């Protein structure tokens, strides 16, 4: 293969990166527009531009185009870093990114226009791009590895390999500076071909994981729409009653809660005000339970708490605290002196009992609380009103 043929063969790589960017943008548009997928497409786009420009340019022109080429590498790294940060919901500093990018650009201009020095320029790019990549490291090490999905674990591993790749590439080029000696040398250089096809393999891998992440998000969104109450965001009745094997071994307390005189709220201030009350109560209930518990809207103004791994005696103080907080709450959109109360019925889950059966027994206790004057907690057996 002659030099010109090798050059055009090498252009397959940036073309592939552009196609990957196009695929990513298309999936972004059609699957809810996750921001991380758009930023990854930006990274692929500018990565292809950088590799294509450096492949077709004659070596003697590198110094002239270096100030224009370095921003494409910076945008590639920034796009990839921001995509991963958005996907994993970790912090990325734009201030750090802008400062490092500015330093890279100033030094590249100096070592290409003022004092031409290829080695210094490669070192600047290697150190600068690595600094951009490693800004996520503190946040990544704080993630709980086992809690991450296989897809997110793959993205983190790929990110680590890409960081090593960014560092190794200029080292290889400095190790063989003769790669820049002849026209079209990069098109036929073994080191440059490793760089090109290493970039393509990385790009394909990242594309696969980011597309899989978008698919996983779409599936999760469908599950949420199936399992969540559309008004409060709590579990709906279907999700609330879903099988929960751990309950049989660890026990639970099931609580049925009902807002007192809720119809009066809707009739007096309108349904939007009633919806606000329901949302406020949902937030209050959620704030008073653990992540291992379930909170759901059972229907209308009725809510169910399933307190996992506790006893009725241990749960009573917490439930009484919830009742008191509701009575003292200032409700958005209602007159400040409006007082809304909550009645609760609590029971302990029995062995071999379904949640549906347990909620039916909690409803008996709730009825007793209503009959006893409302704004109170009633629990099983003693049926004493607090």
C-alpha positions as CSV (number, residue, x, y, z in Angstrom):
1,X,0.0,0.0,0.0
2,X,1.5,3.4,-1.0
3,X,1.5,6.5,1.1
4,X,-1.6,8.1,-0.6
5,X,-3.6,4.9,-0.3
6,X,-2.6,4.5,3.3
7,X,-3.7,8.1,3.9
8,X,-7.2,7.4,2.6
9,X,-7.3,4.1,4.4
10,X,-6.6,6.0,7.6
11,X,-9.5,8.4,7.0
12,X,-11.8,5.5,7.7
13,X,-11.4,6.2,11.4
14,X,-12.6,9.8,11.5
15,X,-15.4,8.8,9.1
16,X,-16.4,6.1,11.6
17,X,-16.4,8.6,14.5
18,X,-18.6,10.9,12.5
19,X,-21.0,8.1,11.8
20,X,-21.0,7.2,15.6
21,X,-21.7,10.9,16.3
22,X,-24.6,10.8,13.9
23,X,-26.0,7.6,15.4
24,X,-25.7,9.1,18.9
25,X,-27.5,12.3,17.8
26,X,-30.2,10.2,16.2
27,X,-30.8,8.1,19.3
28,X,-30.7,11.3,21.5
29,X,-33.4,12.8,19.4
30,X,-35.6,9.7,19.4
31,X,-35.2,8.5,23.0
32,X,-36.1,11.4,25.3
33,X,-33.1,13.5,24.5
34,X,-30.7,12.4,27.4
35,X,-28.1,15.2,27.6
36,X,-25.2,12.8,28.1
37,X,-25.8,11.2,24.7
38,X,-25.8,14.6,23.0
39,X,-22.5,15.5,24.7
40,X,-21.0,12.2,23.7
41,X,-22.0,12.9,20.1
42,X,-20.2,16.2,20.3
43,X,-17.1,14.4,21.5
44,X,-17.3,11.9,18.6
45,X,-17.8,14.7,16.1
46,X,-14.8,16.8,17.2
47,X,-12.7,13.7,17.7
48,X,-13.2,12.8,14.1
49,X,-12.4,16.4,13.0
50,X,-9.1,16.3,15.0
51,X,-8.0,13.0,13.7
52,X,-8.9,13.8,10.1
53,X,-7.1,17.1,10.1
54,X,-3.9,15.6,11.6
55,X,-4.0,12.7,9.2
56,X,-4.3,14.7,5.9
57,X,-2.0,17.6,6.9
58,X,1.6,17.5,5.8
59,X,4.0,17.4,8.8
60,X,5.4,20.9,7.9
61,X,2.0,22.4,8.4
62,X,1.4,21.1,11.9
63,X,2.8,24.2,13.6
64,X,0.5,26.4,11.6
65,X,-2.7,24.5,12.3
66,X,-1.8,23.5,15.9
67,X,-3.7,26.5,17.5
68,X,-6.8,25.5,15.5
69,X,-6.4,21.8,16.1
70,X,-6.0,21.9,19.9
71,X,-9.5,23.2,20.5
72,X,-10.9,20.2,18.7
73,X,-9.1,17.9,21.0
74,X,-10.2,19.9,24.0
75,X,-13.8,19.8,22.8
76,X,-13.5,16.0,22.4
77,X,-12.3,15.5,25.9
78,X,-14.8,18.0,27.4
79,X,-17.7,16.3,25.6
80,X,-16.7,12.9,26.8
81,X,-16.1,14.1,30.4
82,X,-19.4,16.0,30.5
83,X,-21.3,13.0,29.1
84,X,-19.9,10.7,31.8
85,X,-20.6,13.3,34.5
86,X,-24.2,13.7,33.4
87,X,-24.7,10.0,33.1
88,X,-23.3,9.2,36.6
89,X,-24.7,12.5,38.1
90,X,-21.3,13.6,39.4
91,X,-19.7,17.0,39.6
92,X,-17.7,18.5,36.7
93,X,-16.2,22.0,37.1
94,X,-16.7,24.3,34.1
95,X,-14.3,26.8,35.7
96,X,-11.5,24.2,35.9
97,X,-12.3,23.1,32.3
98,X,-12.1,26.7,31.0
99,X,-8.9,27.5,32.9
100,X,-7.1,24.3,31.7
101,X,-8.4,24.8,28.1
102,X,-7.1,28.4,28.1
103,X,-3.6,27.3,29.4
104,X,-3.4,24.6,26.8
105,X,-4.3,27.0,24.0
106,X,-1.8,29.7,25.1
107,X,1.0,27.2,25.4
108,X,0.2,25.6,22.1
109,X,0.3,29.0,20.4
110,X,3.6,29.7,22.0
111,X,5.3,26.4,21.1
112,X,4.0,26.6,17.5
113,X,4.1,30.3,16.5
114,X,6.8,31.8,18.8
115,X,9.2,29.0,19.6
116,X,8.4,25.9,17.5
117,X,8.9,22.9,19.7
118,X,7.0,19.7,18.8
119,X,8.0,17.8,22.0
120,X,6.8,20.6,24.2
121,X,3.6,20.9,22.3
122,X,2.8,17.2,22.6
123,X,3.7,17.3,26.3
124,X,1.3,20.3,26.9
125,X,-1.5,18.5,25.1
126,X,-0.9,15.3,27.0
127,X,-0.8,16.9,30.4
128,X,-3.6,19.3,29.7
129,X,-6.0,16.7,28.3
130,X,-5.2,14.4,31.2
131,X,-6.0,17.2,33.6
132,X,-9.4,17.6,32.0
133,X,-10.1,13.9,32.2
134,X,-8.9,13.4,35.8
135,X,-11.1,16.1,37.2
136,X,-13.8,13.4,37.6
137,X,-11.6,11.1,39.6
138,X,-12.5,12.4,43.1
139,X,-16.2,12.0,42.3
140,X,-15.7,8.6,40.7
141,X,-13.9,7.1,43.7
142,X,-16.8,8.1,45.9
143,X,-19.3,6.1,43.9
144,X,-20.5,2.8,45.3
145,X,-19.2,0.3,42.7
146,X,-21.6,-2.5,43.4
147,X,-24.6,-0.2,43.3
148,X,-23.8,0.8,39.7
149,X,-25.3,-1.0,36.7
150,X,-23.0,-3.1,34.5
151,X,-23.4,-0.3,31.9
152,X,-22.1,2.4,34.2
153,X,-19.3,0.2,35.4
154,X,-18.3,-0.3,31.7
155,X,-18.3,3.4,31.1
156,X,-16.0,4.0,34.0
157,X,-13.6,1.3,32.9
158,X,-13.6,2.7,29.4
159,X,-13.0,6.1,30.7
160,X,-10.0,4.9,32.6
161,X,-8.6,3.1,29.5
162,X,-9.2,6.3,27.4
163,X,-7.3,8.4,30.0
164,X,-4.3,6.0,29.7
165,X,-4.6,6.1,26.0
166,X,-4.4,9.9,26.0
167,X,-1.3,9.8,28.1
168,X,0.4,7.0,26.1
169,X,-0.2,8.5,22.6
170,X,2.2,11.5,22.9
171,X,4.7,9.2,24.7
172,X,4.7,6.9,21.6
173,X,5.1,9.8,19.2
174,X,8.0,11.3,21.2
175,X,9.6,7.8,21.3
176,X,9.5,7.8,17.5
177,X,9.9,11.4,16.3
178,X,10.8,10.2,12.8
179,X,7.1,9.6,12.3
180,X,6.9,13.3,11.4
181,X,9.9,13.4,9.1
182,X,8.3,12.6,5.7
183,X,5.2,13.8,3.9
184,X,2.1,11.7,4.8
185,X,4.2,10.0,7.4
186,X,1.4,9.9,9.9
187,X,-0.8,8.1,7.3
188,X,1.6,5.1,7.2
189,X,3.3,5.3,10.6
190,X,2.6,2.3,12.8
191,X,2.3,4.6,15.9
192,X,-0.2,6.8,14.2
193,X,-2.3,3.9,12.9
194,X,-2.3,2.5,16.5
195,X,-3.6,6.0,17.6
196,X,-6.3,6.0,14.9
197,X,-7.6,2.5,15.3
198,X,-7.3,2.7,19.1
199,X,-9.5,5.8,18.9
200,X,-12.0,4.0,16.7
201,X,-12.2,1.0,19.1
202,X,-12.6,3.3,22.0
203,X,-15.3,5.2,20.1
204,X,-17.2,2.0,19.3
205,X,-17.0,0.9,22.9
206,X,-18.2,4.2,24.3
207,X,-21.0,4.4,21.7
208,X,-22.2,0.9,22.7
209,X,-22.3,1.7,26.4
210,X,-23.9,5.1,26.0
211,X,-26.6,3.7,23.7
212,X,-27.2,0.9,26.2
213,X,-27.5,3.5,28.9
214,X,-30.1,5.4,26.9
215,X,-32.0,2.2,26.4
216,X,-31.8,1.4,30.1
217,X,-33.1,4.9,30.9
218,X,-36.0,4.4,28.5
219,X,-36.9,1.1,30.2
220,X,-36.7,2.7,33.6
221,X,-38.9,5.6,32.5
222,X,-41.5,3.1,31.3
223,X,-41.3,1.3,34.7
224,X,-41.7,4.6,36.5
225,X,-44.7,5.5,34.4
226,X,-46.2,2.1,35.2
227,X,-45.4,2.1,39.0
228,X,-45.6,5.8,40.0
229,X,-48.6,7.9,40.9
230,X,-48.7,10.7,38.3
231,X,-49.6,13.4,40.7
232,X,-47.4,12.7,43.8
233,X,-44.6,10.7,42.3
234,X,-45.2,8.0,45.0
235,X,-45.7,4.4,44.3
236,X,-49.2,3.6,42.9
237,X,-51.3,0.8,44.2
238,X,-49.9,-1.7,41.8
239,X,-46.3,-1.1,42.8
240,X,-47.2,-0.8,46.4
241,X,-48.7,-4.3,46.5
242,X,-45.9,-5.8,44.4
243,X,-44.3,-9.0,45.9
244,X,-41.8,-8.2,48.6
245,X,-40.2,-11.4,49.9
246,X,-38.0,-9.7,52.6
247,X,-41.1,-8.8,54.5
248,X,-41.8,-12.4,55.6
249,X,-38.4,-12.7,57.3
250,X,-38.0,-9.2,58.7
251,X,-41.5,-8.2,59.6
252,X,-43.2,-4.9,58.9
253,X,-45.7,-2.3,60.1
254,X,-48.4,-1.3,57.6
255,X,-50.1,2.1,58.1
256,X,-53.1,3.4,56.2
257,X,-53.3,7.2,56.3
258,X,-56.3,9.4,55.3
259,X,-56.6,13.2,55.2
260,X,-59.5,14.4,57.3
261,X,-62.3,16.3,55.5
262,X,-60.3,16.4,52.2
263,X,-63.5,16.9,50.1
264,X,-64.0,20.2,52.0
265,X,-60.6,21.3,50.7
266,X,-61.5,20.6,47.1
267,X,-65.0,22.2,47.4
268,X,-63.7,25.3,49.2
269,X,-60.4,26.1,47.4
270,X,-60.6,24.0,44.3
271,X,-58.9,20.8,43.0
272,X,-55.5,22.5,42.2
273,X,-55.3,23.4,45.9
274,X,-56.2,19.8,46.8
275,X,-53.5,18.5,44.5
276,X,-51.0,20.8,46.3
277,X,-52.1,19.4,49.6
278,X,-51.6,15.9,48.4
279,X,-48.1,16.6,47.0
280,X,-47.1,18.4,50.3
281,X,-48.3,15.4,52.3
282,X,-46.5,13.0,50.0
283,X,-43.2,14.9,50.5
284,X,-43.8,14.9,54.3
285,X,-44.4,11.2,54.4
286,X,-41.4,10.4,52.3
287,X,-39.1,12.6,54.5
288,X,-40.2,10.6,57.6
289,X,-39.4,7.1,56.3
290,X,-36.2,5.2,55.4
291,X,-35.1,4.2,51.9
292,X,-36.0,0.6,52.7
293,X,-39.6,1.5,53.4
294,X,-42.4,1.9,50.9
295,X,-44.7,5.0,50.6
296,X,-47.6,4.8,48.1
297,X,-50.8,6.6,47.2
298,X,-53.5,4.0,47.7
299,X,-56.3,6.1,46.2
300,X,-57.8,9.5,46.5
301,X,-56.5,11.0,49.8
302,X,-55.4,7.7,51.2
303,X,-51.7,6.8,51.6
304,X,-50.0,3.6,52.7
305,X,-46.7,3.3,54.6
306,X,-45.0,-0.1,54.7
307,X,-42.3,0.2,57.4
308,X,-39.8,-2.6,56.8
309,X,-38.0,-4.5,59.5
310,X,-39.6,-2.9,62.5
311,X,-42.3,-3.6,65.1
312,X,-45.5,-1.8,65.9
313,X,-44.3,-0.7,69.3
314,X,-41.2,0.8,67.7
315,X,-43.1,2.5,64.9
316,X,-45.7,4.3,67.0
317,X,-43.5,7.3,68.0
318,X,-42.6,7.9,64.4
319,X,-46.2,7.7,63.3
320,X,-47.3,10.1,66.0
321,X,-44.6,12.5,64.9
322,X,-46.0,12.4,61.4
323,X,-49.5,13.1,62.6
324,X,-48.3,16.1,64.6
325,X,-46.3,17.5,61.7
326,X,-49.3,17.3,59.4
327,X,-51.4,19.2,62.0
328,X,-48.7,22.0,62.2
329,X,-48.0,22.2,58.5
330,X,-48.6,25.5,56.6
331,X,-50.1,24.4,53.4
332,X,-49.0,26.2,50.2
333,X,-51.9,28.0,48.4
334,X,-54.2,27.9,51.4
335,X,-54.9,30.6,54.0
336,X,-52.1,30.5,56.7
337,X,-54.6,29.6,59.4
338,X,-55.9,26.6,57.6
339,X,-55.5,23.4,59.7
340,X,-55.5,20.1,58.0
341,X,-55.2,16.8,60.0
342,X,-54.4,13.2,59.3
343,X,-55.9,10.0,60.7
344,X,-53.8,6.8,60.8
345,X,-54.4,3.1,61.3
346,X,-51.4,0.9,62.0
347,X,-51.0,-2.9,62.2
348,X,-48.2,-5.4,62.2
349,X,-47.8,-7.7,59.3
350,X,-48.6,-11.3,60.2
351,X,-46.9,-14.4,58.9
352,X,-48.1,-15.7,55.6
353,X,-50.3,-12.6,55.2
354,X,-50.4,-10.5,52.0
355,X,-50.1,-6.8,52.0
356,X,-53.7,-6.6,50.7
357,X,-55.0,-8.5,53.7
358,X,-52.8,-6.4,56.0
359,X,-54.1,-3.1,54.6
360,X,-57.6,-4.3,55.1
361,X,-56.9,-4.7,58.8
362,X,-55.2,-1.3,58.9
363,X,-58.4,0.1,57.4
364,X,-60.3,-1.2,60.4
365,X,-58.0,0.8,62.7
366,X,-58.3,3.8,60.4
367,X,-62.1,3.6,60.7
368,X,-61.7,3.5,64.5
369,X,-59.5,6.7,64.4
370,X,-62.2,8.4,62.3
371,X,-64.9,7.4,64.6
372,X,-62.9,8.6,67.6
373,X,-62.8,12.1,66.3
374,X,-60.1,12.1,63.6
375,X,-56.6,13.6,63.8
376,X,-55.3,10.6,65.7
377,X,-53.4,7.4,65.5
378,X,-55.1,4.1,66.2
379,X,-53.3,0.7,66.3
380,X,-54.2,-2.9,66.4
381,X,-55.5,-4.9,69.4
382,X,-55.6,-2.2,72.1
383,X,-57.3,0.1,69.7
384,X,-56.4,3.0,72.0
385,X,-56.5,6.5,70.6
386,X,-53.4,8.6,71.3
